[in-house]
Amino acid sequence: MSDIHVLSALGWSRHWQELFAPHGAAGLVAGRVIRGDRTSSLVATADGIVRAGTAARLLKAGEGHAALPVVGDWVALSVPDGDGASLIEAVLTRRNAIVRSDAGRTSEVQALAANVDTVFVVHPIADEPNLRRLERELSVAWSSGAVPVVVLTKSDLSMDAEAACEAVGEVAIGVEIVPVNGLDGVGVAGLMAHVAAGRTAILLGPSGAGKSTLINALLGENRLATGDVRENDGRGRHTTVARELVAIPGHGVIIDTPGLRAIGLTGDEDGIALAFPDIEALAPLCRFRDCGHGEEPDCAVREAVETGALDPERLASWHKLQREQQVAAAKTDVRARAEAHRKEKIMGRVQKDFQKRSGKT
């Protein structure tokens, strides 16, 4: 039974309807990717959930892996009446995407999810919070164009939850911080406003942070599998194996993700600037407009470190992320030049072949 309300519950709006209109006129079906596997995707449509492959022309488009369908994408499908396989023929233009760089030497970026309104940066505080990882995750979240919210899980296992929250507040400047205990639901109500009807949130954080437990708390039922918690350190086992979109009844949707060991930057400067507003506020006071806050004279940022107004480890973290961003940007430039050169060679061969066939050589 076709029911457009199924799509509405997943965030379908006039915006997506207008983008899909040309595809609908061509006989394609609208849907949203709710789970991505290695070779196919699960896509929710008005007629139900279908498994779909990716059309060959999308695979050959040469736009990189980041352009291929991911969880959260709105897509146009060809759905045969018989036994043929459904195919994703087009990905509607994304509002944004959560991306990370390849951990190796390539310039490829990986899209983790698309069309996200809120990034829940999930960080366990059973142990002392890892502030340097948190800064990196906030940079990635801000780079996406979505709004980050820091969710501090396992607050019941913390030796000093208040001190942990204060430490996180020193680096998550201007970001809402919500301590929760997903097992008994404490603090979960504070997250519901970010998963209102029509909105999409994503959970980003390390393995064992309690992301699946958090979703179960939002759902009000134990739908997702969770790992046992070790008694010696309060950490859970990694249970989520694929990114998956889950609808919260009466609200919006949330994307669960496997824990990420590393999140590489992609060359975007804005995310770092938004994650380090304290350093950005001091930068205009430096003598040089392009001050790198290193050995330059009259550097207001370095002076803040010397006076104790700025944590030296925070500045070191800023320097590290800046260097990584510059390397990522350089890789992207190399890849762009290589792609342009490849296209020029192809066009040259086409023109040469045309001239030969037309006798104009």
Contacts in CASP RR format, 6 or more apart in sequence:
PFRMAT RR
TARGET T0000
AUTHOR 0000-0000-0000
METHOD contacts of the structure
MODEL  1
MSDIHVLSALGWSRHWQELFAPHGAAGLVAGRVIRGDRTSSLVATADGIV
RAGTAARLLKAGEGHAALPVVGDWVALSVPDGDGASLIEAVLTRRNAIVR
SDAGRTSEVQALAANVDTVFVVHPIADEPNLRRLERELSVAWSSGAVPVV
VLTKSDLSMDAEAACEAVGEVAIGVEIVPVNGLDGVGVAGLMAHVAAGRT
AILLGPSGAGKSTLINALLGENRLATGDVRENDGRGRHTTVARELVAIPG
HGVIIDTPGLRAIGLTGDEDGIALAFPDIEALAPLCRFRDCGHGEEPDCA
VREAVETGALDPERLASWHKLQREQQVAAAKTDVRARAEAHRKEKIMGRV
QKDFQKRSGKT
1 47 0 8 1.000
2 46 0 8 1.000
2 47 0 8 1.000
3 46 0 8 1.000
4 12 0 8 1.000
4 46 0 8 1.000
6 44 0 8 1.000
6 45 0 8 1.000
6 46 0 8 1.000
6 48 0 8 1.000
7 30 0 8 1.000
7 31 0 8 1.000
7 32 0 8 1.000
7 44 0 8 1.000
7 45 0 8 1.000
7 46 0 8 1.000
8 198 0 8 1.000
9 197 0 8 1.000
9 247 0 8 1.000
9 250 0 8 1.000
9 252 0 8 1.000
9 253 0 8 1.000
10 32 0 8 1.000
10 34 0 8 1.000
10 44 0 8 1.000
10 245 0 8 1.000
10 247 0 8 1.000
10 253 0 8 1.000
11 32 0 8 1.000
11 198 0 8 1.000
11 199 0 8 1.000
11 200 0 8 1.000
11 252 0 8 1.000
11 253 0 8 1.000
12 30 0 8 1.000
12 32 0 8 1.000
12 74 0 8 1.000
13 198 0 8 1.000
16 30 0 8 1.000
16 74 0 8 1.000
16 92 0 8 1.000
19 74 0 8 1.000
19 92 0 8 1.000
19 93 0 8 1.000
20 30 0 8 1.000
20 74 0 8 1.000
20 76 0 8 1.000
20 92 0 8 1.000
23 30 0 8 1.000
23 76 0 8 1.000
23 89 0 8 1.000
23 90 0 8 1.000
24 30 0 8 1.000
24 76 0 8 1.000
27 78 0 8 1.000
28 76 0 8 1.000
28 77 0 8 1.000
28 78 0 8 1.000
28 89 0 8 1.000
28 90 0 8 1.000
29 45 0 8 1.000
29 46 0 8 1.000
29 47 0 8 1.000
29 76 0 8 1.000
29 77 0 8 1.000
29 78 0 8 1.000
29 79 0 8 1.000
30 45 0 8 1.000
30 46 0 8 1.000
30 74 0 8 1.000
30 75 0 8 1.000
30 76 0 8 1.000
30 77 0 8 1.000
31 43 0 8 1.000
31 44 0 8 1.000
31 45 0 8 1.000
31 46 0 8 1.000
31 74 0 8 1.000
31 75 0 8 1.000
31 76 0 8 1.000
31 77 0 8 1.000
32 43 0 8 1.000
32 44 0 8 1.000
32 72 0 8 1.000
32 73 0 8 1.000
32 74 0 8 1.000
32 75 0 8 1.000
32 245 0 8 1.000
33 41 0 8 1.000
33 42 0 8 1.000
33 43 0 8 1.000
33 69 0 8 1.000
33 70 0 8 1.000
33 71 0 8 1.000
33 72 0 8 1.000
33 73 0 8 1.000
33 75 0 8 1.000
33 88 0 8 1.000
33 245 0 8 1.000
34 42 0 8 1.000
34 43 0 8 1.000
34 44 0 8 1.000
34 49 0 8 1.000
34 71 0 8 1.000
34 72 0 8 1.000
34 244 0 8 1.000
34 245 0 8 1.000
35 41 0 8 1.000
35 42 0 8 1.000
35 71 0 8 1.000
35 242 0 8 1.000
35 243 0 8 1.000
35 244 0 8 1.000
35 245 0 8 1.000
36 42 0 8 1.000
36 69 0 8 1.000
36 70 0 8 1.000
36 71 0 8 1.000
36 242 0 8 1.000
36 243 0 8 1.000
36 244 0 8 1.000
37 242 0 8 1.000
39 53 0 8 1.000
40 51 0 8 1.000
40 52 0 8 1.000
40 53 0 8 1.000
40 54 0 8 1.000
41 51 0 8 1.000
41 52 0 8 1.000
41 53 0 8 1.000
41 54 0 8 1.000
41 69 0 8 1.000
41 88 0 8 1.000
42 49 0 8 1.000
42 50 0 8 1.000
42 51 0 8 1.000
42 52 0 8 1.000
43 49 0 8 1.000
43 50 0 8 1.000
43 51 0 8 1.000
43 52 0 8 1.000
43 75 0 8 1.000
43 77 0 8 1.000
43 86 0 8 1.000
43 88 0 8 1.000
44 245 0 8 1.000
45 77 0 8 1.000
45 79 0 8 1.000
47 79 0 8 1.000
50 77 0 8 1.000
50 79 0 8 1.000
50 86 0 8 1.000
51 86 0 8 1.000
52 75 0 8 1.000
52 77 0 8 1.000
52 85 0 8 1.000
52 86 0 8 1.000
52 87 0 8 1.000
52 88 0 8 1.000
53 85 0 8 1.000
53 86 0 8 1.000
53 87 0 8 1.000
53 88 0 8 1.000
54 68 0 8 1.000
54 69 0 8 1.000
54 87 0 8 1.000
54 88 0 8 1.000
55 78 0 8 1.000
55 87 0 8 1.000
55 88 0 8 1.000
55 89 0 8 1.000
57 89 0 8 1.000
58 67 0 8 1.000
58 68 0 8 1.000
58 69 0 8 1.000
58 88 0 8 1.000
58 89 0 8 1.000
58 90 0 8 1.000
58 91 0 8 1.000
59 68 0 8 1.000
61 67 0 8 1.000
62 339 0 8 1.000
64 108 0 8 1.000
65 108 0 8 1.000
65 109 0 8 1.000
65 110 0 8 1.000
65 111 0 8 1.000
66 97 0 8 1.000
66 99 0 8 1.000
66 108 0 8 1.000
66 109 0 8 1.000
66 110 0 8 1.000
66 111 0 8 1.000
67 91 0 8 1.000
67 111 0 8 1.000
68 91 0 8 1.000
68 111 0 8 1.000
69 75 0 8 1.000
69 88 0 8 1.000
69 91 0 8 1.000
70 97 0 8 1.000
70 111 0 8 1.000
70 112 0 8 1.000
70 113 0 8 1.000
70 114 0 8 1.000
70 243 0 8 1.000
71 112 0 8 1.000
71 113 0 8 1.000
71 114 0 8 1.000
71 243 0 8 1.000
71 244 0 8 1.000
71 245 0 8 1.000
71 255 0 8 1.000
72 113 0 8 1.000
72 114 0 8 1.000
72 115 0 8 1.000
72 116 0 8 1.000
72 200 0 8 1.000
72 245 0 8 1.000
72 255 0 8 1.000
73 91 0 8 1.000
73 92 0 8 1.000
73 94 0 8 1.000
73 114 0 8 1.000
73 115 0 8 1.000
74 91 0 8 1.000
74 92 0 8 1.000
74 115 0 8 1.000
75 88 0 8 1.000
75 89 0 8 1.000
75 90 0 8 1.000
75 91 0 8 1.000
75 92 0 8 1.000
76 88 0 8 1.000
76 89 0 8 1.000
76 90 0 8 1.000
76 91 0 8 1.000
76 92 0 8 1.000
77 86 0 8 1.000
77 87 0 8 1.000
77 88 0 8 1.000
77 89 0 8 1.000
78 86 0 8 1.000
78 87 0 8 1.000
78 89 0 8 1.000
79 86 0 8 1.000
80 86 0 8 1.000
94 114 0 8 1.000
94 115 0 8 1.000
95 114 0 8 1.000
95 115 0 8 1.000
96 114 0 8 1.000
96 115 0 8 1.000
96 116 0 8 1.000
96 144 0 8 1.000
96 145 0 8 1.000
96 146 0 8 1.000
97 111 0 8 1.000
97 112 0 8 1.000
97 113 0 8 1.000
97 114 0 8 1.000
97 115 0 8 1.000
97 116 0 8 1.000
97 144 0 8 1.000
98 111 0 8 1.000
98 112 0 8 1.000
98 113 0 8 1.000
98 114 0 8 1.000
98 116 0 8 1.000
98 119 0 8 1.000
98 140 0 8 1.000
98 141 0 8 1.000
98 144 0 8 1.000
98 146 0 8 1.000
98 202 0 8 1.000
98 204 0 8 1.000
99 109 0 8 1.000
99 110 0 8 1.000
99 111 0 8 1.000
99 112 0 8 1.000
99 140 0 8 1.000
99 143 0 8 1.000
99 144 0 8 1.000
99 266 0 8 1.000
100 109 0 8 1.000
100 110 0 8 1.000
100 112 0 8 1.000
100 140 0 8 1.000
100 260 0 8 1.000
100 263 0 8 1.000
100 264 0 8 1.000
100 265 0 8 1.000
100 266 0 8 1.000
101 107 0 8 1.000
101 108 0 8 1.000
101 109 0 8 1.000
101 110 0 8 1.000
101 264 0 8 1.000
101 265 0 8 1.000
101 266 0 8 1.000
101 267 0 8 1.000
101 328 0 8 1.000
101 331 0 8 1.000
102 108 0 8 1.000
102 109 0 8 1.000
102 110 0 8 1.000
103 262 0 8 1.000
103 264 0 8 1.000
105 331 0 8 1.000
106 331 0 8 1.000
106 335 0 8 1.000
107 328 0 8 1.000
107 331 0 8 1.000
107 332 0 8 1.000
107 334 0 8 1.000
107 335 0 8 1.000
108 335 0 8 1.000
109 266 0 8 1.000
112 202 0 8 1.000
112 204 0 8 1.000
112 243 0 8 1.000
112 257 0 8 1.000
113 202 0 8 1.000
113 243 0 8 1.000
113 255 0 8 1.000
113 257 0 8 1.000
115 200 0 8 1.000
116 144 0 8 1.000
116 146 0 8 1.000
116 200 0 8 1.000
116 201 0 8 1.000
116 202 0 8 1.000
116 255 0 8 1.000
117 146 0 8 1.000
117 147 0 8 1.000
117 194 0 8 1.000
117 199 0 8 1.000
117 200 0 8 1.000
117 201 0 8 1.000
118 146 0 8 1.000
118 147 0 8 1.000
118 148 0 8 1.000
118 149 0 8 1.000
118 194 0 8 1.000
118 195 0 8 1.000
118 199 0 8 1.000
118 200 0 8 1.000
118 201 0 8 1.000
118 202 0 8 1.000
119 141 0 8 1.000
119 144 0 8 1.000
119 146 0 8 1.000
119 147 0 8 1.000
119 148 0 8 1.000
119 149 0 8 1.000
119 201 0 8 1.000
119 202 0 8 1.000
119 204 0 8 1.000
120 148 0 8 1.000
120 149 0 8 1.000
120 151 0 8 1.000
120 191 0 8 1.000
120 194 0 8 1.000
120 201 0 8 1.000
120 202 0 8 1.000
120 203 0 8 1.000
120 204 0 8 1.000
120 214 0 8 1.000
120 254 0 8 1.000
121 134 0 8 1.000
121 137 0 8 1.000
121 138 0 8 1.000
121 141 0 8 1.000
121 148 0 8 1.000
121 149 0 8 1.000
121 150 0 8 1.000
121 151 0 8 1.000
121 172 0 8 1.000
121 204 0 8 1.000
121 205 0 8 1.000
122 151 0 8 1.000
122 153 0 8 1.000
122 203 0 8 1.000
122 204 0 8 1.000
122 205 0 8 1.000
122 209 0 8 1.000
122 210 0 8 1.000
122 211 0 8 1.000
122 214 0 8 1.000
123 129 0 8 1.000
123 130 0 8 1.000
123 133 0 8 1.000
123 134 0 8 1.000
123 137 0 8 1.000
123 150 0 8 1.000
123 151 0 8 1.000
123 152 0 8 1.000
123 153 0 8 1.000
123 168 0 8 1.000
123 205 0 8 1.000
123 206 0 8 1.000
123 209 0 8 1.000
124 152 0 8 1.000
124 153 0 8 1.000
124 154 0 8 1.000
124 206 0 8 1.000
124 208 0 8 1.000
124 209 0 8 1.000
124 210 0 8 1.000
124 235 0 8 1.000
125 152 0 8 1.000
125 153 0 8 1.000
125 154 0 8 1.000
125 155 0 8 1.000
125 157 0 8 1.000
125 158 0 8 1.000
125 161 0 8 1.000
125 164 0 8 1.000
125 165 0 8 1.000
125 168 0 8 1.000
125 179 0 8 1.000
126 154 0 8 1.000
126 157 0 8 1.000
126 158 0 8 1.000
126 233 0 8 1.000
126 234 0 8 1.000
126 235 0 8 1.000
127 233 0 8 1.000
128 164 0 8 1.000
128 167 0 8 1.000
129 152 0 8 1.000
129 164 0 8 1.000
129 167 0 8 1.000
129 168 0 8 1.000
131 167 0 8 1.000
131 168 0 8 1.000
131 170 0 8 1.000
131 171 0 8 1.000
131 313 0 8 1.000
131 314 0 8 1.000
131 317 0 8 1.000
132 313 0 8 1.000
132 317 0 8 1.000
133 206 0 8 1.000
134 150 0 8 1.000
134 168 0 8 1.000
134 171 0 8 1.000
134 172 0 8 1.000
135 171 0 8 1.000
135 275 0 8 1.000
135 276 0 8 1.000
135 314 0 8 1.000
135 317 0 8 1.000
135 321 0 8 1.000
136 263 0 8 1.000
136 264 0 8 1.000
136 265 0 8 1.000
136 317 0 8 1.000
136 321 0 8 1.000
137 148 0 8 1.000
137 204 0 8 1.000
137 205 0 8 1.000
137 263 0 8 1.000
138 148 0 8 1.000
138 150 0 8 1.000
138 171 0 8 1.000
138 172 0 8 1.000
138 175 0 8 1.000
138 271 0 8 1.000
138 274 0 8 1.000
138 275 0 8 1.000
139 265 0 8 1.000
139 271 0 8 1.000
139 272 0 8 1.000
139 274 0 8 1.000
139 275 0 8 1.000
139 321 0 8 1.000
140 204 0 8 1.000
140 263 0 8 1.000
140 264 0 8 1.000
140 265 0 8 1.000
140 271 0 8 1.000
141 148 0 8 1.000
141 204 0 8 1.000
142 148 0 8 1.000
142 270 0 8 1.000
142 271 0 8 1.000
142 274 0 8 1.000
142 275 0 8 1.000
143 265 0 8 1.000
143 266 0 8 1.000
143 268 0 8 1.000
143 270 0 8 1.000
143 271 0 8 1.000
146 202 0 8 1.000
148 172 0 8 1.000
148 175 0 8 1.000
149 175 0 8 1.000
149 176 0 8 1.000
149 177 0 8 1.000
149 178 0 8 1.000
149 191 0 8 1.000
149 194 0 8 1.000
150 168 0 8 1.000
150 169 0 8 1.000
150 172 0 8 1.000
150 175 0 8 1.000
150 176 0 8 1.000
150 177 0 8 1.000
150 178 0 8 1.000
151 178 0 8 1.000
151 180 0 8 1.000
151 191 0 8 1.000
151 203 0 8 1.000
151 214 0 8 1.000
152 161 0 8 1.000
152 164 0 8 1.000
152 165 0 8 1.000
152 168 0 8 1.000
152 177 0 8 1.000
152 178 0 8 1.000
152 179 0 8 1.000
152 180 0 8 1.000
153 180 0 8 1.000
153 181 0 8 1.000
153 182 0 8 1.000
153 209 0 8 1.000
153 210 0 8 1.000
153 213 0 8 1.000
153 214 0 8 1.000
154 181 0 8 1.000
154 209 0 8 1.000
154 210 0 8 1.000
154 234 0 8 1.000
155 161 0 8 1.000
155 164 0 8 1.000
155 179 0 8 1.000
155 180 0 8 1.000
155 181 0 8 1.000
155 186 0 8 1.000
156 181 0 8 1.000
156 183 0 8 1.000
156 184 0 8 1.000
156 186 0 8 1.000
157 234 0 8 1.000
158 164 0 8 1.000
161 179 0 8 1.000
165 177 0 8 1.000
165 179 0 8 1.000
168 177 0 8 1.000
169 175 0 8 1.000
169 177 0 8 1.000
170 311 0 8 1.000
171 314 0 8 1.000
173 277 0 8 1.000
173 278 0 8 1.000
174 277 0 8 1.000
178 187 0 8 1.000
178 190 0 8 1.000
178 191 0 8 1.000
179 187 0 8 1.000
180 186 0 8 1.000
180 187 0 8 1.000
180 188 0 8 1.000
180 191 0 8 1.000
180 214 0 8 1.000
180 217 0 8 1.000
181 187 0 8 1.000
182 188 0 8 1.000
182 210 0 8 1.000
182 213 0 8 1.000
182 214 0 8 1.000
182 216 0 8 1.000
182 217 0 8 1.000
183 213 0 8 1.000
183 217 0 8 1.000
185 217 0 8 1.000
188 214 0 8 1.000
188 217 0 8 1.000
188 218 0 8 1.000
191 201 0 8 1.000
191 214 0 8 1.000
191 218 0 8 1.000
192 218 0 8 1.000
192 251 0 8 1.000
194 201 0 8 1.000
195 201 0 8 1.000
195 218 0 8 1.000
195 248 0 8 1.000
195 251 0 8 1.000
195 252 0 8 1.000
195 253 0 8 1.000
195 254 0 8 1.000
196 251 0 8 1.000
196 252 0 8 1.000
197 250 0 8 1.000
197 251 0 8 1.000
197 252 0 8 1.000
198 252 0 8 1.000
198 253 0 8 1.000
199 251 0 8 1.000
199 252 0 8 1.000
199 253 0 8 1.000
200 245 0 8 1.000
200 252 0 8 1.000
200 253 0 8 1.000
200 254 0 8 1.000
200 255 0 8 1.000
201 252 0 8 1.000
201 253 0 8 1.000
201 254 0 8 1.000
201 255 0 8 1.000
202 254 0 8 1.000
202 255 0 8 1.000
202 257 0 8 1.000
203 211 0 8 1.000
203 214 0 8 1.000
203 215 0 8 1.000
203 254 0 8 1.000
203 255 0 8 1.000
203 256 0 8 1.000
203 257 0 8 1.000
204 257 0 8 1.000
204 260 0 8 1.000
204 263 0 8 1.000
205 211 0 8 1.000
205 257 0 8 1.000
205 259 0 8 1.000
205 260 0 8 1.000
206 259 0 8 1.000
206 260 0 8 1.000
206 261 0 8 1.000
207 236 0 8 1.000
207 237 0 8 1.000
207 238 0 8 1.000
207 258 0 8 1.000
207 259 0 8 1.000
207 261 0 8 1.000
208 227 0 8 1.000
208 235 0 8 1.000
208 236 0 8 1.000
208 237 0 8 1.000
208 238 0 8 1.000
208 259 0 8 1.000
209 259 0 8 1.000
210 226 0 8 1.000
210 236 0 8 1.000
211 240 0 8 1.000
211 256 0 8 1.000
211 257 0 8 1.000
211 259 0 8 1.000
212 224 0 8 1.000
212 225 0 8 1.000
212 226 0 8 1.000
212 227 0 8 1.000
212 239 0 8 1.000
212 240 0 8 1.000
212 256 0 8 1.000
213 226 0 8 1.000
215 223 0 8 1.000
215 224 0 8 1.000
215 246 0 8 1.000
215 254 0 8 1.000
215 256 0 8 1.000
216 222 0 8 1.000
216 223 0 8 1.000
216 224 0 8 1.000
216 226 0 8 1.000
218 248 0 8 1.000
218 251 0 8 1.000
218 254 0 8 1.000
219 246 0 8 1.000
219 248 0 8 1.000
219 249 0 8 1.000
223 246 0 8 1.000
224 239 0 8 1.000
224 240 0 8 1.000
224 246 0 8 1.000
224 256 0 8 1.000
225 239 0 8 1.000
226 236 0 8 1.000
226 239 0 8 1.000
227 236 0 8 1.000
227 237 0 8 1.000
227 238 0 8 1.000
227 239 0 8 1.000
228 236 0 8 1.000
228 237 0 8 1.000
229 235 0 8 1.000
229 236 0 8 1.000
230 236 0 8 1.000
238 258 0 8 1.000
238 259 0 8 1.000
240 256 0 8 1.000
240 257 0 8 1.000
240 258 0 8 1.000
240 259 0 8 1.000
241 258 0 8 1.000
242 258 0 8 1.000
243 255 0 8 1.000
243 256 0 8 1.000
243 257 0 8 1.000
243 258 0 8 1.000
244 255 0 8 1.000
244 256 0 8 1.000
245 253 0 8 1.000
245 254 0 8 1.000
245 255 0 8 1.000
246 253 0 8 1.000
246 254 0 8 1.000
246 255 0 8 1.000
246 256 0 8 1.000
247 253 0 8 1.000
248 254 0 8 1.000
264 324 0 8 1.000
264 328 0 8 1.000
265 272 0 8 1.000
265 321 0 8 1.000
265 324 0 8 1.000
265 325 0 8 1.000
265 328 0 8 1.000
266 328 0 8 1.000
266 332 0 8 1.000
267 325 0 8 1.000
267 326 0 8 1.000
267 328 0 8 1.000
267 329 0 8 1.000
267 332 0 8 1.000
268 325 0 8 1.000
269 325 0 8 1.000
272 318 0 8 1.000
272 321 0 8 1.000
272 322 0 8 1.000
272 325 0 8 1.000
273 280 0 8 1.000
275 321 0 8 1.000
276 314 0 8 1.000
276 318 0 8 1.000
278 310 0 8 1.000
278 314 0 8 1.000
279 293 0 8 1.000
279 301 0 8 1.000
279 310 0 8 1.000
279 314 0 8 1.000
279 315 0 8 1.000
279 318 0 8 1.000
282 300 0 8 1.000
282 301 0 8 1.000
282 304 0 8 1.000
282 310 0 8 1.000
283 291 0 8 1.000
283 293 0 8 1.000
283 300 0 8 1.000
283 301 0 8 1.000
285 300 0 8 1.000
286 293 0 8 1.000
286 296 0 8 1.000
286 298 0 8 1.000
286 299 0 8 1.000
286 300 0 8 1.000
286 301 0 8 1.000
287 296 0 8 1.000
287 297 0 8 1.000
287 298 0 8 1.000
287 299 0 8 1.000
288 296 0 8 1.000
288 298 0 8 1.000
291 299 0 8 1.000
291 301 0 8 1.000
292 299 0 8 1.000
293 299 0 8 1.000
293 301 0 8 1.000
293 302 0 8 1.000
293 315 0 8 1.000
293 318 0 8 1.000
293 319 0 8 1.000
294 302 0 8 1.000
294 319 0 8 1.000
301 310 0 8 1.000
301 315 0 8 1.000
302 315 0 8 1.000
304 310 0 8 1.000
305 311 0 8 1.000
305 312 0 8 1.000
305 315 0 8 1.000
352 361 0 8 1.000
355 361 0 8 1.000
END
